[in-house]
Amino acid sequence: MEHRFAFGHTTGKNAARGPPGSLLLPCGYTMTAPPPSTLDDAEFQARVARNPVLLCTHHALMMSLFPMAVITLFQQDHLGLTMAEIMLVQAAFGAGLAVFEFPSGYLADRIGYRKSMIMASVLSIFAWGLYCFAIGFWSVLAAELAMGFALSLVSGTNSAMLYESLANAGRESEFTSWFGRARFFGQFSEGSAALVAGLLFGVSVRLPFQMMVLVWILNLGVALCMVEPKFAQHGVEKPLEHVRKLVGFVASAPRLRSIFAVSVVLGLSSFVPVWLVTLYARDAGVPVTWLGPIWAAANYFVAVGSIVSDRIGRAIGLVAVCLLCTILLSIGYFGMGLTHAWWGFAFYFAFNLSRGLAGPLLAHAEQEEIPSGDRASLVSLRSLLFRSSFIIVGPLVGTLIDVHGQHPVLLGLGLVLGLAALAACALLARNPSEPPPPVAMPIPSPTPSPTPSPTADSPLI
């Protein structure tokens, strides 16, 4: 049985009402709407309507990662880190992000999405500031841990805020389109930043990091301009009990489980090659000077997929898009695995197109299944599942490549992950979305009274 919850109403056969002013979720706990805004309703709606544009701006700035194309060179050549230390720092970043992922989403649902975005901006300024003055391993480690915590505060929070902002105006159907726009501008920014990273690095080795401090100061201003949308906020006395109920909610929601499964498998399948393509291209004879433009082009493919995702999803449906993405992933893995020519890296763009197409649609599908007030928590839980799976699969793939080389491993990944994606798509197809039941509309009385009395024939309000 499926359940949906949006601010002000529930759908689903088992949804029940609690005390006045509250709503009882199917998983058995009561959620109470936040106190009224101090703004008048017209002004509040006008300001909330700006949130989607502000969230797109925030994501575009966040993804302007000027240091990413040169960060390894900076760490090794200018700070003296060994490759072992560089990998240890990245492992610490990934582990820190995984540890903070769910707690930060839970925190955002409790204190508000706007406050969480502001905290993330302040912490990001601090993290990139540490990089500006980094002198060795420990300062880099501190910067990466702070960055992991900052990113975890945004992860899940931005999509939850986007959905609730649209829901406040009854525009939930536009979520896929807005999510795709945010992804488009984000990937376009990342690709463009990669193109200019070398120029900035040539002027000053710390200039890319100083640019990130400026970026996050701007993002702090963007976050401050946002307005907290109305959504169901919990008054929870026992957080651990509430977390247990959240996990139980996912366990009892077959469609949400299937969406999580598809998201994790498709996400993992397109993420593993990110760490392989640079070495793959270099070993095939691609000039090092091409790597920046290749990275930029890859991000542009994600951007294109994201901007057309909504249109294709409306035309053929979510399951068909996921199957299309599975085909693209198979083309990528088998194309790179079977090709030994220098141009084999071109198959990598199939992964990027797949990621762009699937992301917005799957994000919308999971938001439709997640109750208001727990959106950031449950999106972060799904993200935690993805990161945990990569922590297991990533080192195994690296070890296999060290022993057998890239091409056989890519072919094996294409077979294993392709079958896993097909199984996840089949699971999603067996759990289709249920249309919401018709809403009973009040029938106006022909002789309205200023104080009507409820009767047995009164419509359900």
C-alpha positions, 0 to 999 in steps of 0.5 A: 500500500502506498502513502503520500503526504503533502502539507495540508493533506494526505492521500492513501487509504490508511492515512488517518487524522490525529488531534486537531491541527495535526496529521497522523502518518501511516507509520504511526506518529503525529506531525504538527504544522509550524506556527503561522508566518509573520508575513501576510499570506500574499507576501509569504507566497510571493517570497516562497515562489522565489525559492526555486530560482534561489535554489538553482542559483545556490546549486550553480554556485556550489558546483563551481568547483574551481579547484577540482581539476588541480587539487591533486597537483596542489596537494602533492606538488605544493603541500608535499602530500604523498599519494597515500596521504592524498587517498587517505584524505579523500577516504576521510572526506567520504567517511565523514560525509557518510557519517554526517549524511543522515544526522544532518538531514534529520537536523534539517527537518527539525530546525528548518531547511533555510537554517541548514543551508545557512549553516552549510554556507558558513561551514563551507567558507571556513573549509575553503578558507582552511585550504587557502592557508593549508600547509600540510596533511593535517590542515588539508584533513581538517578542511576536507572533514569540514567540507564533508560536514558542510556538504551533508547539510546541503544533501537532501535539504535542497531537494526537500526545500524545493519540493515543499516550496512548490507544494506551498503553491500547489505546484508539486508537478513542476518538481522534476522540471526545477530539479532538472534546471538546478542540475543543468546549471550545476553541471554547466558551472562545474564543467566551465570551472574545470575549463578555467581552473588551469588558468587560475592555478597558473596565476596563483596556486591558491587562487582557485581556493580563494575563488571558492571562499568568494563563491560561498560568501555569495551562496551565504547571501543566496541562502539568507534570501530564501524563505522557510516554506510551510511544512510539517515539523515534528515535536519529537521527544525521543529522536532514536524512536523517531529514527526507528519509525523512519526506517520502519516507514521505508521498510513498509513502503514497497514503491519507496524501497524500489525507488531507492534501489534504482537510485542506488544501482544507477547512481553507483553504475554511473559514479564508478567510471568517474574515478577511472576515466582519467587513467583510461584516457591517459593510458589510451594515449589521450594528451593530458591537456585534453583531460580538462575539456573532457571533464567539462564535456562530461558535465555538459552531457549531464546538464543536457540530460537533466534539462530534457529529463522531465520532457522524456519522462512525461513521454515514456514514463519513469520505468522506461527512462530507467531502462533507457539509462540501463542501456546507456550504462551498458553501452558505456561499460562495454564500449570502454571495455572493448575499445583500446583506441584513444577515442574509447573515452567517448563512451564515458559520455553515455554514463553522464547522459544516463545520470542526467536523465535519471536524476530529476525523475527519481528525485521527484518520484521519491519526494512523492512517497516521502512524508512532509517533515521527513524529506531531508532525513529520508533523502539523506538515508538514500544518499547514505545507502549510495555512499556506503555501497561505493565504500564497499564497491570502490576499493574492490574495483580498484584492487581488481584493476590493479590485478587484471587491468581496466578493460576486463574489469569494465566488461565485468562491471557492465555485466554485473551492474547491468543485471542489477539495474534490470532487476531494480527496474523490474522491482520498480515496475511491480510497484507502480504509483497509485493515483491520489483519490478524488478530493471531496469539495465543499458544496456551498450552501444556498443560504450561507450562515455566518456560523454554520453548524455541522450536520451529518450531511456536511462535506468532509473538510 
